[in-house]
Amino acid sequence: MPSLIADADSIYIRATPIPRALESVQQTFWGMYPLTARTADFPPPTIITRSPSEETLFPNDSNCRRFAEISRQFAQRAADRWNDSEELVYVTKLIGKWMAQDGAKVAVDSHPRLSGIMDTINSTRGHGKPTRLPNEFYDPTLIKYIEKIGVEEWFQGYNESQEYRKLGIGGLVGDVVARMVSNAEQYDQFGIKETGGDGKNHGTGRGGENRIQFGLSGCHDTTLAAMLASLGCFNMEAWPPYTSHIAIELFKAKGSRKSPAPPLSAPKTGIWEYLTGQSSKYPSYYAIGRTPMAELADVQKDKLERYFVRIRYNDEIMKIPGCKPAGKHLDGDESFCTLVCLYHMTKGLYLLTS
């Protein structure tokens, strides 16, 4: 990324409709590019938001009945497993006197719920002394137990159920992978389509987005854990702390492709198939999009060669189990997953979305 920017045409910024997510993404962007790193005529960048019913930046159980149903089933299983455990007996002993009913049992499905107690503890820890709870709430063992049980309630489903992964985080994973693929094949339409631009008004802040280099999304703890758990690289012990983030980086190895291909240009006919990447008649002219790997032509597969993806969670490099086999990662470093492998692996996540 350049050290001085005159426009945000190569930057994709998005946030959920939750105010704190929008504020976080604004503050992060201004932290990366303060006044000293922007030209005097830098226009206000576009921040994309979606209606709550169409949001994919968090697991949207309020819009997908099937996902909500499965979520309740995993929550009930966690309640059945943990409500009478020694861990929650310990938690109740420390904080039960502050429950809605004095001395009530703390449980996964108590009132307030265990996850609600955890949110309150984390919020007060983030704000400091003015909102601090009694000292018992900050007992290290209590916090460890609450987070471990909360993580199982909310995220174990991503480890066990493909349907849960698809419905909970598949749409977002699909967006991210599609952007990386379009960048690798030098195809601009996906970036332009997502940002609502036309690629013509560069530098004006009025739809000049083109060739996205950096995407910044303001999302939530449930987003991060869901994505990591779906890829098999989330520690199922600790809840994502405040200011957590995931960095998904696309790299290109030095050297040329086996069969270099020019950037895609739209054919005169079949524009819908061209935009969606769905074409069997002219596969070499059409964008890959979300086409199943088995349906890609060799020239399309070649466009993904020599590209690698690395994921960092809170600046710790993650290793995706599916990228461990030989040929699916950069030689000598399993943390660099091939784009081909990641594309193939995540197709099972986002072919079915709500």
GUDODO-365320 format. One record per residue (C-alpha): x, y, z; residue in one letter. Coordinates in nm, 4 decimals, padded with zeros to 6 digits. Layout:
% residues N
        c1        c2        c3  torse
         X         Y         Z      a
...
//
This chain:
% residues 354
        c1        c2        c3  torse
   00.0000   00.0000   00.0000      m
   00.1280   00.3529  -00.0729      p
   00.2492   00.5706   00.2136      s
   00.0544   00.8695   00.0716      l
  -00.2896   00.8316  -00.0835      i
  -00.4907   01.0720  -00.2963      a
  -00.8070   00.8594  -00.3137      d
  -00.9496   00.5352  -00.1758      a
  -01.0355   00.3764  -00.5092      d
  -00.8222   00.0688  -00.4393      s
  -00.9627   00.0256  -00.0864      i
  -01.2820  -00.1618  -00.0007      y
  -01.4312  -00.0500   00.3334      i
  -01.7376  -00.2104   00.4846      r
  -01.9070  -00.2326   00.8257      a
  -02.2087  -00.3940   00.9817      t
  -02.5012  -00.1664   01.0754      p
  -02.3933  -00.1849   01.4408      i
  -02.2536   00.1600   01.5417      p
  -01.9452   00.0254   01.7207      r
  -01.8429  -00.1682   01.4071      a
  -01.8699   00.1446   01.1934      l
  -01.6733   00.3476   01.4483      e
  -01.4040   00.0804   01.4661      s
  -01.3539   00.0687   01.0911      v
  -01.3388   00.4489   01.0720      q
  -01.0815   00.4717   01.3486      q
  -00.8736   00.1924   01.1977      t
  -00.8683   00.3602   00.8577      f
  -00.7744   00.6994   01.0004      w
  -00.5053   00.5283   01.2074      g
  -00.3564   00.3766   00.8926      m
  -00.3927   00.6956   00.6912      y
  -00.3911   01.0040   00.9180      p
  -00.3931   01.3567   00.7752      l
  -00.0186   01.3391   00.7126      t
  -00.0655   01.0331   00.4885      a
  -00.3447   01.1817   00.2749      r
  -00.3333   01.4526   00.0137      t
  -00.5162   01.7782   00.0817      a
  -00.7883   01.6955  -00.1717      d
  -00.8453   01.3388  -00.0463      f
  -01.2247   01.2756  -00.0787      p
  -01.4289   01.1031   00.1927      p
  -01.3936   00.7259   00.1424      p
  -01.7015   00.5144   00.0795      t
  -01.8025   00.2827   00.3641      i
  -02.0445   00.0152   00.2492      i
  -02.3224  -00.1115   00.4752      t
  -02.5981  -00.3605   00.4118      r
  -02.9448  -00.3910   00.5555      s
  -02.9548  -00.6208   00.8621      p
  -03.1523  -00.8826   00.6701      s
  -02.8754  -00.9116   00.4082      e
  -02.5749  -00.8834   00.6372      e
  -02.3015  -01.1485   00.6101      t
  -02.0334  -00.9809   00.8222      l
  -02.1607  -01.1760   01.1215      f
  -02.3476  -01.5070   01.1607      p
  -02.6972  -01.3825   01.0838      n
  -02.9286  -01.6049   01.2878      d
  -03.2027  -01.3409   01.2856      s
  -03.2396  -01.3719   00.9072      n
  -03.1900  -01.7459   00.8558      c
  -03.4399  -01.9661   01.0376      r
  -03.2451  -02.2830   00.9715      r
  -02.9238  -02.1365   01.1121      f
  -03.1140  -02.0074   01.4158      a
  -03.2605  -02.3540   01.4686      e
  -02.9211  -02.5241   01.4582      i
  -02.7751  -02.2555   01.6846      s
  -03.0413  -02.3267   01.9466      r
  -02.9645  -02.6974   01.9259      q
  -02.5935  -02.6442   01.9925      f
  -02.6775  -02.4005   02.2731      a
  -02.9089  -02.6548   02.4334      q
  -02.6434  -02.9228   02.4061      r
  -02.3955  -02.6948   02.5812      a
  -02.6525  -02.6291   02.8555      a
  -02.7155  -03.0004   02.9039      d
  -02.3430  -03.0671   02.9188      r
  -02.2315  -02.7834   03.1486      w
  -02.5187  -02.6635   03.3700      n
  -02.4443  -02.9153   03.6464      d
  -02.0672  -02.9134   03.6015      s
  -01.8093  -02.8359   03.8686      e
  -01.7057  -02.5340   03.6628      e
  -02.0451  -02.3647   03.6905      l
  -02.0783  -02.4618   04.0554      v
  -01.7572  -02.2650   04.1069      y
  -01.8937  -01.9705   03.9045      v
  -02.2223  -01.9701   04.0983      t
  -02.0374  -01.9720   04.4289      k
  -01.8515  -01.6547   04.3321      l
  -02.1193  -01.4459   04.1594      i
  -02.4550  -01.6166   04.2211      g
  -02.5569  -01.3530   04.4748      k
  -02.5634  -01.0920   04.1967      w
  -02.7939  -01.2895   03.9679      m
  -03.1451  -01.1614   03.8854      a
  -03.2706  -01.3721   04.1746      q
  -03.0287  -01.3561   04.4653      d
  -02.8301  -01.6784   04.4874      g
  -02.9688  -01.8193   04.1632      a
  -02.7685  -02.0784   03.9776      k
  -02.5435  -01.9540   03.6976      v
  -02.6063  -02.1650   03.3876      a
  -02.5653  -02.1570   03.0118      v
  -02.9362  -02.0732   02.9831      d
  -02.9831  -01.8866   03.3136      s
  -03.1133  -01.5319   03.3431      h
  -02.8946  -01.3564   03.2537      p
  -02.7366  -01.6180   03.0243      r
  -02.3784  -01.7182   03.0825      l
  -02.2746  -01.5529   02.7546      s
  -02.4444  -01.2309   02.8692      g
  -02.2452  -01.2355   03.1921      i
  -01.9293  -01.2843   02.9853      m
  -02.0166  -00.9861   02.7625      d
  -02.0740  -00.7689   03.0694      t
  -01.7399  -00.8692   03.2212      i
  -01.5526  -00.8020   02.8975      n
  -01.7267  -00.4686   02.8454      s
  -01.6393  -00.3467   03.1936      t
  -01.2813  -00.4619   03.1492      r
  -01.2643  -00.2560   02.8324      g
  -01.4069   00.0615   02.9889      h
  -01.2167   00.0612   03.3172      g
  -01.2980   00.1734   03.6718      k
  -01.6207   00.3727   03.6128      p
  -01.8088   00.0547   03.5188      t
  -01.6117  -00.2005   03.7171      r
  -01.8032  -00.4911   03.8713      l
  -01.7276  -00.6518   04.2097      p
  -01.3855  -00.8166   04.2192      n
  -01.5299  -01.1691   04.2083      e
  -01.6252  -01.1210   03.8425      f
  -01.2604  -01.0846   03.7456      y
  -01.1372  -01.4029   03.9089      d
  -00.9039  -01.5639   03.6488      p
  -01.0464  -01.9123   03.6990      t
  -01.4033  -01.7840   03.6676      l
  -01.3209  -01.6044   03.3433      i
  -01.1458  -01.9138   03.2072      k
  -01.4492  -02.1342   03.2779      y
  -01.7025  -01.8860   03.1396      i
  -01.5083  -01.8314   02.8175      e
  -01.4465  -02.2012   02.7595      k
  -01.8155  -02.2845   02.7966      i
  -01.9222  -01.9819   02.5911      g
  -01.6880  -02.0761   02.3082      v
  -01.8330  -02.4268   02.2957      e
  -02.1898  -02.2947   02.2967      e
  -02.1328  -02.0502   02.0149      w
  -01.8581  -02.1981   01.7971      f
  -01.8373  -02.5747   01.8379      q
  -02.0952  -02.6080   01.5622      g
  -01.8449  -02.4755   01.3095      y
  -01.6136  -02.7649   01.3928      n
  -01.8807  -03.0303   01.3621      e
  -02.1401  -02.9268   01.1047      s
  -02.0815  -02.8313   00.7432      q
  -02.4322  -02.6895   00.7240      e
  -02.3593  -02.4714   01.0261      y
  -02.0447  -02.3404   00.8573      r
  -02.2254  -02.2705   00.5324      k
  -02.5154  -02.0854   00.6891      l
  -02.3159  -01.9056   00.9568      g
  -02.0097  -01.7742   00.7751      i
  -02.0233  -01.9112   00.4200      g
  -02.1433  -01.5891   00.2589      g
  -01.8556  -01.3851   00.3996      l
  -01.5939  -01.6476   00.3157      v
  -01.7307  -01.6523  -00.0373      g
  -01.6936  -01.2755  -00.0704      d
  -01.3349  -01.2796   00.0572      v
  -01.2203  -01.5678  -00.1618      v
  -01.3949  -01.4230  -00.4677      a
  -01.2074  -01.0939  -00.4211      r
  -00.8736  -01.2745  -00.3972      m
  -00.9506  -01.4811  -00.7047      v
  -01.0565  -01.1760  -00.9064      s
  -00.7348  -01.0028  -00.8013      n
  -00.5264  -01.3012  -00.9109      a
  -00.6934  -01.3194  -01.2519      e
  -00.6822  -00.9404  -01.2927      q
  -01.0581  -00.9169  -01.3267      y
  -01.2003  -00.5871  -01.2048      d
  -01.5732  -00.6443  -01.2204      q
  -01.6153  -00.8079  -00.8802      f
  -01.4459  -00.5212  -00.6996      g
  -01.6444  -00.2641  -00.8916      i
  -01.9708  -00.4510  -00.8406      k
  -01.9260  -00.4771  -00.4621      e
  -01.8351  -00.1120  -00.4159      t
  -02.1040   00.0140  -00.6504      g
  -01.8527   00.1905  -00.8725      g
  -01.8044   00.1926  -01.2470      d
  -01.4252   00.2196  -01.2556      g
  -01.4389   00.5539  -01.4382      k
  -01.4453   00.8286  -01.1754      n
  -01.1060   00.7660  -01.0174      h
  -01.0212   00.9962  -00.7289      g
  -01.3636   01.1562  -00.7083      t
  -01.5196   00.9358  -00.4403      g
  -01.8127   00.8812  -00.6814      r
  -01.7775   00.5239  -00.7988      g
  -01.4144   00.5185  -00.9105      g
  -01.3294   00.1955  -00.7296      e
  -01.1093  -00.0330  -00.9349      n
  -00.8612  -00.3160  -00.8766      r
  -00.9150  -00.3483  -00.5002      i
  -00.5860  -00.3918  -00.3138      q
  -00.7039  -00.3682   00.0444      f
  -01.0322  -00.4573   00.2118      g
  -01.1217  -00.3382   00.5611      l
  -01.4365  -00.4644   00.7356      s
  -01.5760  -00.3675   01.0740      g
  -01.7270  -00.6859   01.2143      c
  -01.7585  -00.8751   01.5440      h
  -01.6056  -01.1374   01.7714      d
  -01.8532  -01.3950   01.6420      t
  -01.7335  -01.3222   01.2870      t
  -01.3689  -01.3865   01.3670      l
  -01.4218  -01.7026   01.5688      a
  -01.6693  -01.8431   01.3147      a
  -01.4268  -01.7958   01.0266      m
  -01.1272  -01.9391   01.2135      l
  -01.3247  -02.2341   01.3511      a
  -01.4602  -02.3136   01.0038      s
  -01.1036  -02.3293   00.8716      l
  -00.9941  -02.5432   01.1663      g
  -00.7498  -02.2976   01.3228      c
  -00.9350  -02.1510   01.6223      f
  -00.8318  -02.2167   01.9814      n
  -01.1551  -02.3440   02.1356      m
  -01.0638  -02.2164   02.4819      e
  -01.0604  -01.8350   02.4808      a
  -01.3202  -01.5929   02.3460      w
  -01.1792  -01.3348   02.0998      p
  -01.0753  -01.0352   02.3119      p
  -01.1548  -00.6729   02.2342      y
  -00.9637  -00.5220   01.9381      t
  -00.9179  -00.8682   01.7842      s
  -00.8690  -00.8858   01.4099      h
  -00.7982  -01.1235   01.1245      i
  -00.5619  -01.0323   00.8421      a
  -00.6070  -01.2362   00.5231      i
  -00.3089  -01.1732   00.2979      e
  -00.2678  -01.2627  -00.0694      l
   00.0858  -01.3201  -00.1975      f
   00.2262  -01.3920  -00.5419      k
   00.5443  -01.5937  -00.5849      a
   00.8118  -01.4548  -00.8137      k
   00.8221  -01.5889  -01.1666      g
   00.5774  -01.6151  -01.4538      s
   00.2823  -01.8463  -01.4957      r
   00.3047  -02.1596  -01.7069      k
   00.0781  -01.9997  -01.9663      s
   00.0508  -01.6218  -01.9152      p
  -00.2912  -01.4830  -01.9934      a
  -00.3979  -01.1219  -02.0458      p
  -00.6568  -00.9604  -01.8165      p
  -01.0122  -01.0659  -01.8906      l
  -01.2310  -00.8563  -02.1143      s
  -01.6039  -00.9015  -02.1490      a
  -01.7353  -01.0824  -02.4592      p
  -02.0050  -00.9222  -02.6686      k
  -02.2655  -01.1816  -02.5689      t
  -02.3467  -01.3758  -02.2544      g
  -02.2819  -01.0843  -02.0187      i
  -02.4700  -01.2451  -01.7260      w
  -02.2606  -01.5618  -01.7483      e
  -01.9524  -01.3418  -01.7755      y
  -02.0332  -01.1435  -01.4597      l
  -02.1220  -01.4492  -01.2539      t
  -01.8386  -01.6657  -01.3834      g
  -02.0808  -01.9307  -01.5103      q
  -01.9885  -02.0427  -01.8576      s
  -01.8924  -02.3754  -02.0092      s
  -01.8987  -02.2627  -02.3719      k
  -01.6254  -01.9993  -02.3422      y
  -01.4434  -02.0862  -02.0169      p
  -01.1194  -01.9096  -02.1074      s
  -01.2999  -01.5762  -02.1514      y
  -01.5093  -01.5826  -01.8386      y
  -01.4327  -01.4841  -01.4803      a
  -01.3779  -01.7655  -01.2338      i
  -01.6116  -01.6144  -00.9758      g
  -01.7455  -01.9025  -00.7656      r
  -01.7333  -02.1695  -01.0341      t
  -01.6702  -02.5205  -00.8916      p
  -01.3077  -02.6265  -00.9298      m
  -01.4021  -02.9294  -01.1404      a
  -01.5627  -02.6997  -01.4002      e
  -01.2635  -02.4678  -01.4448      l
  -01.0698  -02.4805  -01.7689      a
  -00.6916  -02.5247  -01.7534      d
  -00.6354  -02.1628  -01.8541      v
  -00.8507  -02.0529  -01.5597      q
  -00.6669  -02.2782  -01.3139      k
  -00.3352  -02.1413  -01.4400      d
  -00.4430  -01.7925  -01.3353      k
  -00.4534  -01.9057  -00.9711      l
  -00.1099  -02.0692  -00.9774      e
   00.1753  -01.9156  -00.7770      r
  -00.0654  -01.7296  -00.5465      y
  -00.0630  -01.8003  -00.1745      f
  -00.2801  -01.6957   00.1193      v
  -00.1750  -01.6427   00.4792      r
  -00.4059  -01.5780   00.7744      i
  -00.3025  -01.3912   01.0889      r
  -00.5211  -01.3708   01.3980      y
  -00.4175  -01.0892   01.6314      n
  -00.0811  -01.0950   01.4476      d
  -00.0292  -01.4644   01.5208      e
   00.0183  -01.6689   01.2044      i
  -00.2437  -01.9417   01.1681      m
  -00.1903  -02.2795   01.0026      k
  -00.4923  -02.4230   00.8231      i
  -00.5060  -02.8033   00.8579      p
  -00.6463  -02.8422   00.5065      g
  -00.3357  -02.6787   00.3627      c
  -00.0925  -02.9114   00.5399      k
  -00.0607  -03.1854   00.2714      p
   00.2254  -03.1551   00.0232      a
   00.1461  -02.9414  -00.2779      g
  -00.1171  -02.7386  -00.0930      k
   00.1202  -02.4894   00.0669      h
   00.4384  -02.3016  -00.0108      l
   00.7376  -02.5336  -00.0001      d
   00.8931  -02.5095   00.3435      g
   00.6135  -02.3061   00.5062      d
   00.2720  -02.4581   00.5797      e
   00.1308  -02.1198   00.6852      s
   00.1191  -02.0106   00.3188      f
  -00.1782  -02.1958   00.1733      c
  -00.2043  -02.2107  -00.2049      t
  -00.4919  -02.0040  -00.3416      l
  -00.6004  -02.3103  -00.5405      v
  -00.6261  -02.5160  -00.2207      c
  -00.8115  -02.2460  -00.0295      l
  -01.0482  -02.1886  -00.3214      y
  -01.1204  -02.5604  -00.3476      h
  -01.1557  -02.6047   00.0301      m
  -01.3893  -02.3108   00.0865      t
  -01.6231  -02.4012  -00.1987      k
  -01.7883  -02.6357   00.0508      g
  -01.8526  -02.3371   00.2746      l
  -02.0317  -02.1005   00.0435      y
  -02.2117  -02.3015  -00.2199      l
  -02.5064  -02.3041   00.0199      l
  -02.5802  -01.9714   00.1841      t
  -02.8903  -01.8229   00.3401      s
//
